[in-house]
Amino acid sequence: MAEDQTAETLRQLRALATPAGAAALARAGELLAARTDVVTALSRLRAEFGPEVGGPAWGVARQRERARPAFGADTDRLLFTGDTLEQAGRPELAARRAARLLAGGATSVADLGCASGTDTVALARAGARVTAVDRDPVARELTALNTAALGLGGVTVTDADVVDLVADAADGRVAGCEAAVLDPARRAGGRRVLDPDGWSPPWSTVTALLERVPACVVKVAPGLDHDRVPAGIEAEWVSVGGSIVEALLWGHGPSQTWRRATLLRAGVRHELTADADPGRAPVAAPREWLHEPDPAVIRSGLVATVAAQLGATLVDEQIAYLTSDAPADSPWVSSYRVTDVLPFAVKRVRALLRERGIGSVTVKKRGSAVEPEALVKQLRGKGDGHAVVVVTRVLDVPTVLLCEPLRPRPS
């Protein structure tokens, strides 16, 4: 059955890559924009273009709408399936990776696990010759069709086992290329695979690539244990809009530091680096300001670096909240002015909020089992004011920090 489904998906993609398919996709896009209901839209598409093109056109048009915020002007030339869109990275990040990877002079790159071709497109646009590798025939077809649709040359798409290619790597080359991008599959059966040894290809192939091909970058899970990172390899965590969107291991060639946190906000890139483990920041009781580090800072282990920049301390040895006497003009933290510090007790917090005329709250938590949504309901009152309630541990004691709300940062 799986083979039959694959064959049907390939037939649909090839049909949509024809002029008739392009017309059907354009029409499906118009119907989506007009918010036509599904039954009516499919009936019209099938009547105008036939069932073998009309139905698939509607499905791909819907995937394009999901992809548009990330893929921008390219969207209407690209084909996606639901699975490959889930795996596709952000083009702006792929372009950034490509530029850094090629900065050392490599002109040929193996995209090991090409999915729908996001990295292949970025590398080809950066001027590299690309060998795109994947065992999945749908991924190979999408990469070939998408690079052709964008008018990109110098791309070869091939069916090969990444494990074998890396095992055969020699003289700093893999699959005949001077550099490589590897994105192991980290999901199976619809679930995340937490153990890197269970990735596809497995962790042993990741470490072999990092050892044998200096000009490489590997995309890994953001929760990767730091102890897994080989010596001499730079680990980087990238966040956008307050969420980590990727974690990277850079090969010996492009590696420049021990750890790096990268933050993209409002079109500006911020980078924080450390050449060695900065250790832990000192711990002290909460002061006038509470600072919440960006997730990339936390995952990269650079909280102490930010603390030193701000003259701040941790509120608890195990909790990534910082505190200081002054607000922080830093892209690496969100700051809140602390108005009250009290032991965690719902009745006491509710009474204080009522006394202050605060009827709505935003709940943040670290180091607590409290459910924010449930606590928001418990603390809801009749006042017009709003506050931030931080539930955490302070010097190992369950504590609530009542804070003034902040204006949101630009994303």
C-alpha positions in Angstrom: 0.0 0.0 0.0 2.8 2.4 0.9 4.4 1.8 -2.6 1.0 2.5 -4.2 0.6 5.7 -2.2 4.1 6.8 -3.2 3.5 6.1 -6.8 0.2 8.1 -6.7 1.9 11.1 -5.0 4.6 11.1 -7.6 2.0 11.0 -10.4 0.2 13.9 -8.8 3.4 16.0 -8.4 4.4 15.5 -12.0 0.9 16.4 -13.2 1.0 19.6 -11.2 4.4 20.5 -12.7 2.8 20.7 -16.2 1.2 23.9 -17.7 -2.2 22.4 -17.0 -1.2 21.7 -13.4 0.1 25.2 -13.0 -3.3 26.5 -14.2 -5.1 24.3 -11.8 -2.9 25.5 -8.9 -3.5 29.1 -9.8 -7.3 28.5 -9.9 -7.1 26.7 -6.6 -5.3 29.6 -5.1 -8.0 32.0 -6.3 -10.7 29.8 -4.7 -8.8 29.7 -1.4 -8.4 33.4 -1.4 -12.1 33.8 -1.9 -12.7 31.4 1.0 -14.7 29.0 -1.1 -15.8 26.0 0.9 -14.0 22.8 0.3 -16.8 20.9 -1.4 -17.6 23.7 -3.8 -13.9 24.3 -4.6 -13.1 20.7 -5.3 -16.2 20.4 -7.5 -15.1 23.4 -9.6 -11.5 22.2 -9.9 -12.5 18.7 -10.9 -15.0 20.1 -13.4 -12.4 22.5 -14.9 -9.3 20.4 -14.8 -10.4 16.8 -14.3 -10.2 14.8 -11.0 -6.6 13.7 -11.5 -5.4 17.3 -11.4 -8.1 19.2 -9.7 -8.1 17.4 -6.3 -4.3 17.4 -5.9 -4.2 21.1 -6.9 -6.4 22.0 -4.0 -4.2 20.0 -1.6 -1.0 21.7 -2.7 -2.7 25.1 -2.8 -3.6 24.7 0.9 0.0 23.7 1.7 1.2 26.8 -0.1 -1.0 29.0 2.1 0.7 27.4 5.1 4.1 27.9 3.6 3.7 31.5 2.4 4.8 33.4 5.5 8.1 31.6 5.4 8.7 31.1 1.7 7.4 34.5 0.5 7.6 35.2 -3.2 8.8 31.7 -4.0 5.7 30.1 -2.7 3.6 30.0 -5.9 6.4 28.3 -7.8 7.0 25.5 -5.2 5.3 22.2 -4.6 4.8 20.8 -1.1 3.2 17.8 0.6 2.1 17.9 4.2 5.0 15.8 5.4 7.7 17.6 3.5 6.4 21.0 4.6 6.6 19.9 8.2 10.2 19.0 7.6 11.1 22.1 5.6 13.3 24.7 7.3 12.9 28.4 6.9 14.5 29.7 3.7 16.1 32.7 5.5 17.9 30.3 7.9 18.9 28.0 5.0 20.4 31.0 3.2 22.3 32.0 6.4 23.7 28.4 6.8 24.7 28.3 3.1 26.6 31.5 3.3 28.6 30.5 6.3 29.2 27.0 5.0 30.6 28.3 1.7 32.6 31.1 3.2 35.6 28.7 3.5 35.8 28.3 -0.3 33.8 25.1 -0.9 32.1 25.1 -4.3 30.3 21.7 -4.1 27.9 20.6 -1.3 26.1 17.4 -0.5 22.6 18.0 0.9 22.2 14.7 2.9 18.5 14.3 3.4 17.1 17.0 1.1 13.4 16.7 1.9 11.6 19.3 -0.3 14.9 21.0 -1.2 15.0 24.1 1.1 18.8 23.7 1.7 19.5 22.7 -1.9 17.8 25.8 -3.1 19.8 28.0 -0.7 23.1 26.4 -1.6 22.4 26.6 -5.3 21.4 30.2 -5.0 24.7 30.9 -3.2 26.6 29.5 -6.2 27.4 25.9 -5.1 27.0 22.8 -7.1 24.7 20.6 -5.1 24.2 16.9 -4.8 20.9 16.4 -3.2 20.5 13.0 -1.5 17.4 11.2 -0.2 16.0 7.7 0.0 12.5 9.0 -0.2 11.4 9.2 -3.9 8.8 11.9 -3.0 11.5 14.1 -1.5 13.8 13.6 -4.5 10.9 14.5 -6.9 10.0 17.6 -4.9 13.7 18.8 -4.8 14.1 18.2 -8.6 10.8 20.0 -9.4 11.3 22.9 -7.0 14.8 23.7 -8.1 13.8 23.5 -11.7 10.8 25.8 -11.1 13.1 28.3 -9.5 15.4 28.1 -12.5 18.4 26.8 -10.5 21.1 24.8 -12.2 24.0 22.8 -10.9 21.8 20.5 -8.9 22.0 16.7 -9.1 19.3 14.6 -7.2 20.3 11.1 -6.3 19.0 8.1 -4.4 21.6 6.9 -1.9 22.0 5.8 1.7 23.5 8.6 3.8 25.0 6.1 6.2 27.0 4.5 3.4 28.0 7.8 1.9 29.4 9.1 5.2 31.1 5.8 5.9 32.9 6.1 2.6 33.8 9.8 3.1 37.6 10.4 2.7 40.0 13.3 2.2 37.4 15.8 3.6 34.8 14.9 0.9 31.5 13.1 1.0 29.5 12.0 -2.1 32.2 13.7 -4.2 31.6 17.1 -2.5 33.8 19.4 -0.5 31.1 20.3 2.1 27.9 18.8 3.5 24.6 19.6 5.2 23.0 16.8 7.2 19.5 16.9 8.6 18.7 13.6 10.3 15.1 12.6 10.5 14.0 13.0 14.2 10.5 11.8 13.9 9.1 8.3 13.4 5.5 7.1 13.5 4.4 10.7 14.0 6.4 11.1 17.2 9.7 12.8 18.1 12.6 10.5 18.5 14.4 11.8 21.6 17.4 9.5 21.5 19.9 10.6 18.9 20.9 7.0 18.4 17.4 6.4 17.0 17.6 9.3 14.4 17.9 8.5 10.7 20.8 8.5 10.1 21.8 7.7 13.7 24.2 9.7 15.9 27.1 7.5 14.9 26.8 8.9 11.3 26.5 12.5 12.6 29.8 12.1 14.5 31.5 10.4 11.6 30.5 13.2 9.3 31.8 15.9 11.7 35.1 14.0 12.0 35.6 13.2 8.3 34.2 16.3 6.5 35.5 19.5 8.1 33.2 21.8 6.0 29.8 20.6 7.3 26.8 21.6 9.4 24.4 19.2 11.1 20.9 20.2 12.2 20.1 18.6 15.5 17.3 18.6 18.1 17.3 21.8 20.3 17.3 19.6 23.4 20.5 17.8 22.5 22.6 17.0 25.5 25.7 19.2 25.5 27.8 16.1 26.5 27.1 14.7 23.0 28.8 17.7 21.2 32.3 16.5 20.1 35.4 18.5 21.1 36.2 21.3 18.7 32.7 21.5 17.3 30.6 24.7 17.6 27.1 24.2 18.8 24.6 27.0 18.0 21.0 27.6 18.9 18.8 29.9 16.9 15.6 31.6 18.1 13.0 33.6 16.2 10.0 35.3 18.0 11.0 33.8 21.3 11.1 30.2 20.2 14.1 28.1 19.2 13.7 27.2 15.5 16.9 25.2 15.0 20.1 23.9 16.6 23.3 23.3 14.6 26.6 21.6 15.0 29.3 23.2 12.8 32.2 21.1 11.5 35.8 21.9 12.3 36.0 24.1 9.2 33.3 26.7 9.9 33.5 26.4 13.8 34.5 29.6 15.4 33.7 29.3 19.0 32.5 26.9 21.7 28.8 27.9 21.9 26.7 30.4 20.1 23.2 31.8 20.6 21.6 33.5 17.7 18.5 35.7 17.8 16.6 37.0 14.8 14.2 39.9 15.6 12.7 42.5 13.4 15.2 41.7 10.6 18.2 42.1 12.9 20.5 39.3 13.9 22.1 39.2 17.3 24.8 36.7 18.3 26.2 35.8 21.7 29.3 33.5 21.9 31.6 31.9 24.4 34.9 30.2 23.8 34.5 28.1 27.0 31.9 27.1 29.5 31.1 30.3 31.5 29.8 28.3 34.4 26.9 29.4 36.6 25.9 32.9 37.5 25.9 33.8 41.2 22.6 33.4 43.1 20.9 36.1 45.1 17.4 37.2 46.3 15.1 39.0 43.8 15.8 42.7 43.2 13.8 45.4 41.5 14.0 43.8 38.0 13.5 40.3 36.8 15.0 39.2 33.4 13.8 36.3 31.4 16.6 35.0 29.0 15.8 34.1 25.4 15.5 30.3 25.0 18.7 30.3 22.7 20.7 31.7 25.7 19.3 29.1 28.0 19.9 26.1 25.6 23.4 27.3 24.7 24.4 27.4 28.3 25.2 31.2 28.1 23.0 32.5 30.9 26.0 33.4 33.0 27.4 35.3 30.1 24.3 37.5 29.9 24.2 37.8 33.7 27.7 39.2 33.7 26.8 41.7 30.9 23.8 42.9 33.0 25.3 42.8 36.4 22.6 40.3 37.3 22.3 37.2 39.5 20.1 34.1 39.4 17.1 33.9 41.7 17.8 30.2 42.1 20.7 27.9 41.2 18.5 25.7 39.0 16.2 28.4 37.5 17.0 30.5 34.5 15.6 33.8 35.8 18.0 36.7 36.4 17.5 39.7 38.7 19.2 43.1 39.0 18.7 46.6 40.3 18.2 48.1 36.8 16.3 47.5 33.6 18.2 45.8 30.8 18.6 47.2 27.3 19.5 43.9 25.9 18.1 41.7 23.1 18.8 38.6 25.2 16.3 39.2 27.9 12.7 40.4 28.5 12.6 42.5 31.7 9.8 43.0 34.2 9.7 45.4 37.2 9.0 43.4 40.3 6.4 44.9 42.6 6.0 42.1 45.1 7.7 38.9 46.2 5.6 36.4 48.2 5.4 32.7 49.0 3.3 30.7 46.6 -0.2 30.5 47.9 -3.1 31.1 45.5 -5.4 32.7 48.1 -2.7 35.2 49.1 -1.9 36.1 45.5 -5.6 36.5 44.7 -6.1 38.8 47.6 -3.2 41.0 46.6 -4.4 41.2 43.1 -7.9 42.2 44.3 -6.3 44.8 46.5 -4.4 46.3 43.6 -7.4 46.3 41.2 -5.9 43.7 38.9 -8.4 41.6 37.1 -6.3 39.8 34.5 -2.9 38.2 34.6 -0.3 36.6 32.4 1.3 33.6 34.2 4.9 32.5 33.6 6.5 29.6 35.3 9.8 27.9 35.7 10.6 25.2 38.3 6.9 24.7 39.2 4.3 22.2 38.4 1.5 24.8 38.2 -0.6 24.8 35.0 -0.6 28.5 33.8 -4.0 28.3 32.1 -5.6 26.9 35.3 -3.9 29.6 37.5 -5.0 32.4 35.1 -8.6 31.3 35.7 -8.1 31.1 39.5 -6.7 34.6 39.6 -9.2 36.3 37.3 -11.0 39.1 39.0 -13.1 42.2 38.4 -10.4 44.9 38.3 -9.2 46.6 35.1 -5.5 46.2 35.8 -3.2 43.6 34.4 -0.1 42.0 35.9 2.5 39.3 35.2 2.6 36.6 37.8 5.8 34.6 37.8 5.6 31.3 39.6 9.1 29.9 40.3 11.6 28.9 43.0 13.7 31.5 44.8 16.6 30.1 46.8 14.8 26.7 46.5 11.5 28.1 47.9 8.3 28.1 45.9 7.7 31.8 45.2 5.5 34.2 43.3 6.9 37.4 41.8 4.3 39.9 40.9 5.5 42.1 38.0 4.3 45.0 35.9 3.4 44.0 32.3 5.8 44.9 29.5 5.1 46.2 26.0 5.7 43.4 23.6 8.9 43.4 21.6 8.8 43.4 17.8 9.1 39.8 16.6 
